[in-house]
Each structure stands twice: as structure tokens, then as C-alpha cells.
Amino acid sequence: MNKKLLISLLAVLLVVISLCGCFQSDEQSIKLNSEEKRFLGTWANTSQHQGNTITLTYVFLPDKTYEVTAETEIDSVSYNGTWKTKDNQLVIAIEGRTQTGNYQFLNNDQTLIISDTNNGNNTVLIKQ
């Protein structure tokens, strides 16, 4: 009896082990290189525009999605999209549009400067 129980338990264990790899989340299946890992986390920029304080907050996630929120004293708006690096540029897609920017990390990866390749505008983000 003990021998049959042991064989049954081993068979169940083998089935469980073989199925473990089948249920990985999308986050686990996306591989990030070392450069992409530098983007992960929350980044923010606070600036003045026409007398209003505007805070931009970017959250780059390991599944290559991101959220950007623009906040003022009276309102806020958020958008979600995807991101990737390609040819040493950051490519972000949001609502069917793609923006590409050159990027540079400074201060031990605590500052991120993104230069829009279309208009040359720089966005300086600080790691939160």
C-alpha cells in the first residue's frame, strides 16, 4: 500500500512540476535587457507653465507598459501606453501615436533626460 501511495505521489509531483512553466505571467515572459531595466520605476518632473505648476509623473513597468499623469492644482489627466528601447532611443506608444526620443541617464541613474526627436524638447525626470 505504501509503495502504491509513494508512486502515486511521485506521479502527481511530476505532473505539477511539468505544468509549472505553463502558467507564467506576461510580466515574467518579457525579458528586459540591462538598459531597459534602468527605466523601471516612477519618474517625475515639476515645472511652471503660464503661472501654473505642472507635475508629470511617468511609471515604467516591467511588462513594457507605462502610465503618465499630468497634474496641476486644479486637474489631472492620465494616459497608458507601451514603451521600448530601439537603436538607443526610447519609443513610447499611446493612443495609436508613437513618439521617439533620445535619452540620457545622469546622476547614477537618478536623472533621465528625454529629447523628443520631432521637436527637440527636453523632459528632465527625477527618479522617485
C-alpha positions in Angstrom: 0.0 0.0 0.0 2.8 2.5 0.9 4.6 1.7 -2.3 1.5 2.5 -4.4 0.9 5.7 -2.5 4.5 6.7 -3.0 4.3 6.0 -6.7 1.0 8.0 -7.0 2.5 10.9 -5.1 5.6 10.9 -7.3 3.4 10.8 -10.4 1.4 13.8 -9.2 4.6 15.6 -8.3 6.0 15.1 -11.8 2.7 16.4 -13.4 2.8 19.5 -11.1 6.5 20.2 -11.9 5.9 19.8 -15.6 3.0 22.3 -15.6 4.7 25.0 -13.5 6.3 26.6 -16.6 3.0 26.8 -18.4 1.4 29.4 -16.2 3.9 32.2 -16.3 2.5 35.7 -16.3 3.2 38.1 -19.2 5.5 40.1 -16.9 7.7 37.0 -16.4 7.9 36.2 -20.1 9.0 39.7 -21.1 12.8 39.9 -20.9 14.3 43.2 -20.2 17.9 44.0 -21.0 20.1 45.9 -18.5 19.5 49.2 -20.3 15.7 48.8 -20.2 15.8 47.9 -16.5 17.2 51.4 -15.9 13.8 52.9 -16.9 11.7 50.9 -14.4 10.0 52.8 -11.6 8.5 56.2 -11.1 9.9 59.4 -12.6 8.6 62.9 -12.1 9.1 66.5 -13.3 7.6 69.6 -11.8 7.6 72.8 -13.9 5.8 76.1 -14.3 3.7 76.9 -17.3 1.7 80.2 -17.6 1.7 80.6 -13.9 0.6 77.0 -13.1 2.6 74.3 -11.5 2.5 71.1 -13.6 3.8 67.8 -12.4 4.4 65.0 -14.9 4.8 61.5 -13.4 5.9 58.6 -15.6 5.7 55.0 -14.3 7.6 52.5 -16.4 6.6 48.9 -15.7 8.5 45.6 -16.4 5.8 44.4 -18.8 6.8 47.4 -21.0 3.7 49.4 -20.3 3.7 52.8 -18.7 1.4 55.4 -17.3 1.9 59.1 -17.5 0.0 61.6 -15.3 -0.1 65.3 -15.7 -1.3 67.2 -12.6 -2.0 70.8 -11.9 -3.5 72.4 -8.9 -7.0 72.0 -10.3 -6.9 69.0 -12.6 -5.1 65.8 -13.6 -5.1 63.5 -16.6 -3.6 60.1 -17.1 -2.7 58.0 -20.2 -1.4 54.5 -20.6 0.8 53.1 -23.3 3.7 50.9 -24.1 7.4 51.6 -24.2 10.5 50.0 -25.6 14.1 50.9 -26.5 15.3 50.7 -30.0 18.6 51.9 -31.5 19.5 53.8 -28.3 16.2 55.6 -28.3 13.0 55.4 -26.2 9.9 54.7 -28.2 6.6 55.3 -26.4 3.2 54.5 -28.0 0.0 56.0 -26.7 -3.4 56.0 -28.3 -2.2 55.0 -31.7 0.7 57.6 -31.8 4.3 56.8 -31.4 6.9 59.2 -30.0 10.6 58.6 -30.2 13.2 60.3 -28.0 16.9 60.2 -27.4 17.6 59.6 -23.7 20.4 60.0 -21.3 20.8 58.8 -17.7 22.7 61.0 -15.3 23.5 61.1 -11.5 23.8 57.4 -11.0 20.6 56.8 -13.0 18.6 59.2 -10.8 18.0 61.7 -13.6 16.6 60.8 -17.0 16.6 63.3 -19.9 14.4 62.5 -22.9 14.9 64.7 -26.0 11.9 64.5 -28.4 13.3 63.7 -31.8 10.4 65.6 -33.5 10.7 69.0 -31.8 13.9 68.8 -29.8 12.1 69.5 -26.5 13.8 68.0 -23.4 12.0 66.5 -20.5 14.1 66.1 -17.3 12.7 63.4 -15.0 13.9 62.6 -11.5 13.7 59.1 -10.1 11.2 58.9 -7.2 
